[in-house]
Amino acid sequence: MNYRLASPADARKVATVLTDAFANYNMYREVLNSFFTTDSKYIDYLNKLHYVQVMSNIRKGYCLIAEENGEIIAVAVMQSLRHTRITLWDYLRSGAFALWRYAKPTQCFLPFLDKSSEHAKKQTSENKWYLESFVVSPAWQGKHIGGRFLDEAVLPLVAREGGSQLSLVTNTKTNVSFYQKHGFEQIHQTKIGGVDVWTMLVEVKSRYKAPDYLD
């Protein structure tokens, strides 16, 4: 696998990987299903939403990708809570106007995400990072891609940039177990609107080798 930071030219492909991975994720369906009468509208919304997320983080945060033979097979979207500042203007510049026709689901979904991430985004160290999205393309799941990507690229990048902790939220026990196997600890658990939310945290060790793609 090859790891690198995404460029604006990658944004649509990265958004598609996120949509493919999250389309049937329980949390997404639980929060958004009632707003859509067809799957095609639901997928269109997710693609637009993820494109804005990806492009904003390519410009202001970090969007790391894993590739195999030129195909994007895994994505990590993250920010330094100390240094990254993504504003409303950044979202608008990244295509948020395309979400205007989907105002109702957006007005429901974004506050849910904000509430879900409250504990993960609490500053408990000098340079804490937040892993906003971490996915493996469905066609590549079950091949240990996620674990390699996390250990070989994501955590080393955070260490290279001076991060001392990395936090995230997840919504399934399976994911909790996955992150625990890679050094994360569960620091909070709650339910929001009937959806389980676990907050995970890992201390980023200085032993992580700086990734070559940042040299």
C-alpha positions as CSV (number, residue, x, y, z in Angstrom):
1,M,0.0,0.0,0.0
2,N,1.0,3.6,-0.7
3,Y,0.1,6.4,1.8
4,R,-0.2,10.0,1.0
5,L,-2.1,13.2,1.7
6,A,-5.0,13.8,-0.6
7,S,-5.0,16.7,-3.0
8,P,-8.1,18.7,-4.3
9,A,-8.0,16.5,-7.4
10,D,-8.7,13.5,-5.2
11,A,-11.7,15.0,-3.4
12,R,-14.5,13.4,-5.4
13,K,-13.0,9.9,-5.3
14,V,-12.3,10.2,-1.6
15,A,-15.9,11.4,-1.0
16,T,-17.2,8.3,-2.9
17,V,-15.1,6.0,-0.7
18,L,-16.6,7.6,2.4
19,T,-20.1,7.3,1.0
20,D,-19.6,3.7,0.0
21,A,-18.3,2.9,3.5
22,F,-20.9,4.8,5.5
23,A,-24.1,4.4,3.4
24,N,-25.3,1.4,5.4
25,Y,-23.6,2.4,8.7
26,N,-26.2,2.0,11.4
27,M,-25.7,5.6,12.8
28,Y,-26.1,7.2,9.4
29,R,-29.3,5.2,8.7
30,E,-30.7,5.8,12.2
31,V,-30.3,9.6,12.0
32,L,-31.0,10.2,8.2
33,N,-33.4,7.5,6.9
34,S,-36.6,9.4,7.7
35,F,-35.5,12.3,5.5
36,F,-35.2,10.3,2.2
37,T,-37.8,8.5,0.2
38,T,-35.3,6.8,-2.1
39,D,-31.8,5.5,-1.7
40,S,-30.6,7.5,-4.7
41,K,-31.4,10.8,-3.0
42,Y,-29.8,9.5,0.2
43,I,-26.6,8.6,-1.7
44,D,-26.6,11.9,-3.5
45,Y,-26.8,13.7,-0.2
46,L,-23.9,11.7,1.3
47,N,-21.7,12.3,-1.7
48,K,-22.3,16.0,-1.5
49,L,-21.8,16.1,2.3
50,H,-18.6,14.1,2.2
51,Y,-17.2,16.2,-0.7
52,V,-17.6,19.3,1.5
53,Q,-16.0,17.5,4.4
54,V,-13.1,16.2,2.4
55,M,-12.3,19.4,0.5
56,S,-12.4,21.5,3.6
57,N,-10.0,19.1,5.3
58,I,-7.7,18.9,2.3
59,R,-7.4,22.7,2.5
60,K,-7.3,23.2,6.3
61,G,-7.0,19.9,8.0
62,Y,-5.6,16.5,7.0
63,C,-7.0,14.0,4.6
64,L,-4.8,10.9,4.4
65,I,-5.4,8.1,1.9
66,A,-4.2,4.6,1.3
67,E,-3.8,3.4,-2.3
68,E,-3.3,0.1,-4.0
69,N,-2.4,0.2,-7.7
70,G,-3.7,3.7,-7.9
71,E,-7.1,2.9,-6.3
72,I,-8.0,4.8,-3.1
73,I,-8.9,2.0,-0.6
74,A,-8.9,3.7,2.8
75,V,-9.4,7.3,4.1
76,A,-8.6,9.1,7.3
77,V,-9.9,12.7,7.9
78,M,-8.5,14.4,10.9
79,Q,-7.6,17.7,12.5
80,S,-5.3,19.1,15.2
81,L,-7.7,20.5,17.8
82,R,-5.1,23.1,18.7
83,H,-4.3,24.4,15.2
84,T,-7.0,23.4,12.7
85,R,-9.7,26.1,12.2
86,I,-12.3,25.2,9.6
87,T,-14.8,28.1,9.3
88,L,-18.2,28.5,7.6
89,W,-16.5,30.2,4.7
90,D,-14.3,27.2,4.3
91,Y,-17.3,24.9,4.0
92,L,-19.0,27.3,1.6
93,R,-15.9,27.5,-0.5
94,S,-15.8,23.7,-0.6
95,G,-19.3,23.4,-2.0
96,A,-21.7,23.6,0.9
97,F,-24.2,25.5,-1.3
98,A,-24.9,22.1,-2.9
99,L,-26.4,21.0,0.4
100,W,-29.1,23.8,0.3
101,R,-31.7,21.4,-1.1
102,Y,-31.0,19.1,1.8
103,A,-31.3,21.6,4.5
104,K,-33.5,19.5,6.8
105,P,-31.3,16.4,7.1
106,T,-28.2,18.7,7.4
107,Q,-29.8,20.6,10.3
108,C,-30.4,17.3,12.0
109,F,-27.2,15.5,11.2
110,L,-24.6,18.1,11.9
111,P,-25.8,18.9,15.5
112,F,-25.9,15.2,16.1
113,L,-22.2,14.9,15.0
114,D,-21.3,17.9,17.2
115,K,-23.0,16.4,20.2
116,S,-21.4,13.0,19.6
117,S,-17.9,14.5,19.4
118,E,-18.1,16.7,22.5
119,H,-16.0,14.4,24.8
120,A,-13.6,13.5,22.0
121,K,-12.9,17.2,21.3
122,K,-12.3,18.2,24.9
123,Q,-8.8,19.5,25.2
124,T,-6.9,17.3,27.6
125,S,-3.4,17.8,26.2
126,E,-1.3,20.4,24.5
127,N,-1.8,19.0,21.0
128,K,-4.8,16.7,20.8
129,W,-6.0,15.5,17.5
130,Y,-9.4,14.3,16.4
131,L,-10.0,11.5,13.8
132,E,-13.2,12.6,12.2
133,S,-13.6,9.8,9.7
134,F,-11.7,6.5,9.2
135,V,-12.9,4.1,6.6
136,V,-11.8,1.2,4.4
137,S,-13.5,0.8,1.0
138,P,-16.1,-2.1,1.4
139,A,-14.4,-4.1,-1.4
140,W,-11.2,-4.1,0.7
141,Q,-12.6,-4.8,4.2
142,G,-11.7,-7.9,6.0
143,K,-8.1,-7.8,4.7
144,H,-6.5,-6.0,7.7
145,I,-6.2,-2.8,5.7
146,G,-7.6,-0.6,8.5
147,G,-5.1,-1.8,11.1
148,R,-2.1,-1.3,8.8
149,F,-3.3,2.1,7.7
150,L,-3.8,3.2,11.3
151,D,-0.5,1.9,12.6
152,E,1.7,2.6,9.5
153,A,0.3,6.0,8.4
154,V,-2.3,7.7,10.6
155,L,-0.6,7.5,14.0
156,P,2.8,8.3,12.6
157,L,1.4,11.3,10.9
158,V,-0.1,12.6,14.1
159,A,3.3,12.0,15.9
160,R,5.2,13.7,13.1
161,E,3.0,16.8,13.5
162,G,3.6,16.9,17.2
163,G,0.3,15.4,18.3
164,S,0.2,13.8,21.8
165,Q,-3.2,12.2,21.7
166,L,-5.7,11.1,19.1
167,S,-9.4,10.8,19.8
168,L,-12.4,9.6,17.9
169,V,-16.0,8.5,18.3
170,T,-17.6,5.3,17.0
171,N,-21.0,3.6,17.1
172,T,-20.5,-0.1,17.1
173,K,-19.0,-2.6,19.6
174,T,-17.1,-4.2,16.7
175,N,-15.3,-0.9,16.0
176,V,-14.6,-0.4,19.7
177,S,-12.8,-3.8,19.8
178,F,-10.9,-2.8,16.7
179,Y,-9.6,0.4,18.1
180,Q,-8.8,-1.2,21.5
181,K,-6.6,-3.7,19.6
182,H,-4.6,-0.7,18.3
183,G,-4.0,0.9,21.7
184,F,-7.1,3.1,22.1
185,E,-9.0,3.2,25.4
186,Q,-12.7,3.8,25.8
187,I,-13.1,7.1,27.8
188,H,-16.8,7.7,27.5
189,Q,-20.1,6.0,26.4
190,T,-23.5,7.4,25.9
191,K,-26.7,7.2,23.8
192,I,-27.8,10.1,21.6
193,G,-31.2,9.8,19.9
194,G,-31.1,6.0,20.4
195,V,-27.6,5.7,18.8
196,D,-24.7,4.3,20.8
197,V,-21.7,6.6,21.0
198,W,-18.3,5.5,22.3
199,T,-15.4,7.9,22.6
200,M,-11.9,6.4,22.2
201,L,-8.5,7.9,22.9
202,V,-4.9,6.8,22.3
203,E,-1.7,8.3,23.6
204,V,0.5,8.9,20.5
205,K,3.9,7.4,21.2
206,S,7.1,9.1,20.1
207,R,8.3,5.7,18.8
208,Y,6.1,6.1,15.7
209,K,8.3,6.5,12.7
210,A,7.8,9.7,10.7
211,P,6.0,8.8,7.4
212,D,8.2,9.2,4.3
213,Y,5.4,11.0,2.3
214,L,5.8,14.1,4.5
215,D,9.6,14.5,3.8
